[in-house]
Every structure is written in structure tokens, then in C-alpha cells.
């Protein structure tokens, strides 16, 4: 969130530029933080920064991967990545394909964008 906020600030509020590719686990935590609006508001006020996240723009980004811009900036700012959360693009895609197969078996396809779950007859 700090890196995205810095990019937003340095680009005069360019939300598209600030929507950096993130690994899935980190993006999920970003969404969890955004859901805590009161806490997030207090953090922004306390530190004088604007947190930025545009969910509708994140799927147009290239997949996060080791060595990309986000990775380089994170390492410069915070040091070593925790490999548990910073999973590269190839491994992320492999895991998503496994989940695609599991979810398709219950009628959830297109990575959750299409749902056709057979619910049976109404009682």
C-alpha cells in the first residue's frame, strides 16, 4: 500500500500508474485492509498519506513476478521478500489452473466470473 501510495503521489494522482501488479496473497491482504475503512482512514490521517487501490484496474495489469518494478521497489524500501506471500507468475498460474479444475466441478468457471451451480428443484 505504501508503494502504491508513493507512486500515486509522485504521478500527481495517476490511479492507473499506482495500480501496481501484486502477487495474489499480497493483493488479497490489500483487499482485507481496504475493508477496514475506519482503521484505514485513521492510518491515512496519522501518516498524512492517501492509500490507493482501484480494483477495476487491477486485472488489466501484467502478472506480478520476481524482478519486476514492484519487486525492485519493494526490496529497496523494505528488504527481502517473504517467499510465502510473494509467489511468482508461473507458480501462481499453476495453482490457479489446479483451482480452476476443482471449481469447474461445482459449476464455477472463468476464475469465478461465471457460476452455474445446479441447485436442484425448489421445495
MODELLER restraints for C-alpha pairs under 7 A, 6 or more apart:
rsr = mdl.restraints
at = mdl.atoms
rsr.add(forms.Gaussian(group=physical.xy_distance, feature=features.Distance(at['CA:1:A'], at['CA:51:A']), mean=6.28, stdev=0.5))
rsr.add(forms.Gaussian(group=physical.xy_distance, feature=features.Distance(at['CA:4:A'], at['CA:18:A']), mean=4.89, stdev=0.5))
rsr.add(forms.Gaussian(group=physical.xy_distance, feature=features.Distance(at['CA:4:A'], at['CA:19:A']), mean=6.52, stdev=0.5))
rsr.add(forms.Gaussian(group=physical.xy_distance, feature=features.Distance(at['CA:4:A'], at['CA:20:A']), mean=6.56, stdev=0.5))
rsr.add(forms.Gaussian(group=physical.xy_distance, feature=features.Distance(at['CA:4:A'], at['CA:52:A']), mean=6.38, stdev=0.5))
rsr.add(forms.Gaussian(group=physical.xy_distance, feature=features.Distance(at['CA:5:A'], at['CA:18:A']), mean=6.84, stdev=0.5))
rsr.add(forms.Gaussian(group=physical.xy_distance, feature=features.Distance(at['CA:5:A'], at['CA:50:A']), mean=6.00, stdev=0.5))
rsr.add(forms.Gaussian(group=physical.xy_distance, feature=features.Distance(at['CA:5:A'], at['CA:51:A']), mean=5.28, stdev=0.5))
rsr.add(forms.Gaussian(group=physical.xy_distance, feature=features.Distance(at['CA:5:A'], at['CA:52:A']), mean=5.71, stdev=0.5))
rsr.add(forms.Gaussian(group=physical.xy_distance, feature=features.Distance(at['CA:7:A'], at['CA:17:A']), mean=6.90, stdev=0.5))
rsr.add(forms.Gaussian(group=physical.xy_distance, feature=features.Distance(at['CA:7:A'], at['CA:18:A']), mean=5.17, stdev=0.5))
rsr.add(forms.Gaussian(group=physical.xy_distance, feature=features.Distance(at['CA:8:A'], at['CA:14:A']), mean=5.49, stdev=0.5))
rsr.add(forms.Gaussian(group=physical.xy_distance, feature=features.Distance(at['CA:8:A'], at['CA:15:A']), mean=6.10, stdev=0.5))
rsr.add(forms.Gaussian(group=physical.xy_distance, feature=features.Distance(at['CA:8:A'], at['CA:17:A']), mean=6.89, stdev=0.5))
rsr.add(forms.Gaussian(group=physical.xy_distance, feature=features.Distance(at['CA:8:A'], at['CA:18:A']), mean=4.93, stdev=0.5))
rsr.add(forms.Gaussian(group=physical.xy_distance, feature=features.Distance(at['CA:16:A'], at['CA:57:A']), mean=6.90, stdev=0.5))
rsr.add(forms.Gaussian(group=physical.xy_distance, feature=features.Distance(at['CA:19:A'], at['CA:53:A']), mean=6.35, stdev=0.5))
rsr.add(forms.Gaussian(group=physical.xy_distance, feature=features.Distance(at['CA:19:A'], at['CA:54:A']), mean=6.43, stdev=0.5))
rsr.add(forms.Gaussian(group=physical.xy_distance, feature=features.Distance(at['CA:19:A'], at['CA:57:A']), mean=6.89, stdev=0.5))
rsr.add(forms.Gaussian(group=physical.xy_distance, feature=features.Distance(at['CA:19:A'], at['CA:58:A']), mean=6.19, stdev=0.5))
rsr.add(forms.Gaussian(group=physical.xy_distance, feature=features.Distance(at['CA:20:A'], at['CA:70:A']), mean=6.61, stdev=0.5))
rsr.add(forms.Gaussian(group=physical.xy_distance, feature=features.Distance(at['CA:21:A'], at['CA:61:A']), mean=5.86, stdev=0.5))
rsr.add(forms.Gaussian(group=physical.xy_distance, feature=features.Distance(at['CA:21:A'], at['CA:62:A']), mean=6.41, stdev=0.5))
rsr.add(forms.Gaussian(group=physical.xy_distance, feature=features.Distance(at['CA:21:A'], at['CA:63:A']), mean=5.95, stdev=0.5))
rsr.add(forms.Gaussian(group=physical.xy_distance, feature=features.Distance(at['CA:21:A'], at['CA:64:A']), mean=4.86, stdev=0.5))
rsr.add(forms.Gaussian(group=physical.xy_distance, feature=features.Distance(at['CA:21:A'], at['CA:70:A']), mean=6.88, stdev=0.5))
rsr.add(forms.Gaussian(group=physical.xy_distance, feature=features.Distance(at['CA:22:A'], at['CA:64:A']), mean=5.11, stdev=0.5))
rsr.add(forms.Gaussian(group=physical.xy_distance, feature=features.Distance(at['CA:23:A'], at['CA:64:A']), mean=5.49, stdev=0.5))
rsr.add(forms.Gaussian(group=physical.xy_distance, feature=features.Distance(at['CA:23:A'], at['CA:86:A']), mean=5.62, stdev=0.5))
rsr.add(forms.Gaussian(group=physical.xy_distance, feature=features.Distance(at['CA:23:A'], at['CA:87:A']), mean=6.04, stdev=0.5))
rsr.add(forms.Gaussian(group=physical.xy_distance, feature=features.Distance(at['CA:25:A'], at['CA:85:A']), mean=5.38, stdev=0.5))
rsr.add(forms.Gaussian(group=physical.xy_distance, feature=features.Distance(at['CA:26:A'], at['CA:85:A']), mean=6.33, stdev=0.5))
rsr.add(forms.Gaussian(group=physical.xy_distance, feature=features.Distance(at['CA:33:A'], at['CA:40:A']), mean=6.90, stdev=0.5))
rsr.add(forms.Gaussian(group=physical.xy_distance, feature=features.Distance(at['CA:34:A'], at['CA:40:A']), mean=6.73, stdev=0.5))
rsr.add(forms.Gaussian(group=physical.xy_distance, feature=features.Distance(at['CA:44:A'], at['CA:50:A']), mean=5.82, stdev=0.5))
rsr.add(forms.Gaussian(group=physical.xy_distance, feature=features.Distance(at['CA:44:A'], at['CA:51:A']), mean=6.84, stdev=0.5))
rsr.add(forms.Gaussian(group=physical.xy_distance, feature=features.Distance(at['CA:63:A'], at['CA:89:A']), mean=5.88, stdev=0.5))
rsr.add(forms.Gaussian(group=physical.xy_distance, feature=features.Distance(at['CA:64:A'], at['CA:88:A']), mean=6.63, stdev=0.5))
rsr.add(forms.Gaussian(group=physical.xy_distance, feature=features.Distance(at['CA:64:A'], at['CA:89:A']), mean=5.97, stdev=0.5))
rsr.add(forms.Gaussian(group=physical.xy_distance, feature=features.Distance(at['CA:65:A'], at['CA:88:A']), mean=4.63, stdev=0.5))
rsr.add(forms.Gaussian(group=physical.xy_distance, feature=features.Distance(at['CA:65:A'], at['CA:89:A']), mean=5.16, stdev=0.5))
rsr.add(forms.Gaussian(group=physical.xy_distance, feature=features.Distance(at['CA:66:A'], at['CA:88:A']), mean=5.91, stdev=0.5))
rsr.add(forms.Gaussian(group=physical.xy_distance, feature=features.Distance(at['CA:75:A'], at['CA:81:A']), mean=6.90, stdev=0.5))
rsr.add(forms.Gaussian(group=physical.xy_distance, feature=features.Distance(at['CA:100:A'], at['CA:109:A']), mean=6.78, stdev=0.5))
rsr.add(forms.Gaussian(group=physical.xy_distance, feature=features.Distance(at['CA:100:A'], at['CA:111:A']), mean=6.47, stdev=0.5))
rsr.add(forms.Gaussian(group=physical.xy_distance, feature=features.Distance(at['CA:103:A'], at['CA:109:A']), mean=6.62, stdev=0.5))
rsr.add(forms.Gaussian(group=physical.xy_distance, feature=features.Distance(at['CA:106:A'], at['CA:117:A']), mean=6.12, stdev=0.5))
rsr.add(forms.Gaussian(group=physical.xy_distance, feature=features.Distance(at['CA:107:A'], at['CA:115:A']), mean=5.69, stdev=0.5))
rsr.add(forms.Gaussian(group=physical.xy_distance, feature=features.Distance(at['CA:107:A'], at['CA:116:A']), mean=4.82, stdev=0.5))
rsr.add(forms.Gaussian(group=physical.xy_distance, feature=features.Distance(at['CA:107:A'], at['CA:117:A']), mean=4.68, stdev=0.5))
rsr.add(forms.Gaussian(group=physical.xy_distance, feature=features.Distance(at['CA:108:A'], at['CA:114:A']), mean=5.95, stdev=0.5))
rsr.add(forms.Gaussian(group=physical.xy_distance, feature=features.Distance(at['CA:108:A'], at['CA:115:A']), mean=4.53, stdev=0.5))
rsr.add(forms.Gaussian(group=physical.xy_distance, feature=features.Distance(at['CA:108:A'], at['CA:116:A']), mean=6.33, stdev=0.5))
rsr.add(forms.Gaussian(group=physical.xy_distance, feature=features.Distance(at['CA:108:A'], at['CA:117:A']), mean=6.99, stdev=0.5))
rsr.add(forms.Gaussian(group=physical.xy_distance, feature=features.Distance(at['CA:109:A'], at['CA:115:A']), mean=6.24, stdev=0.5))
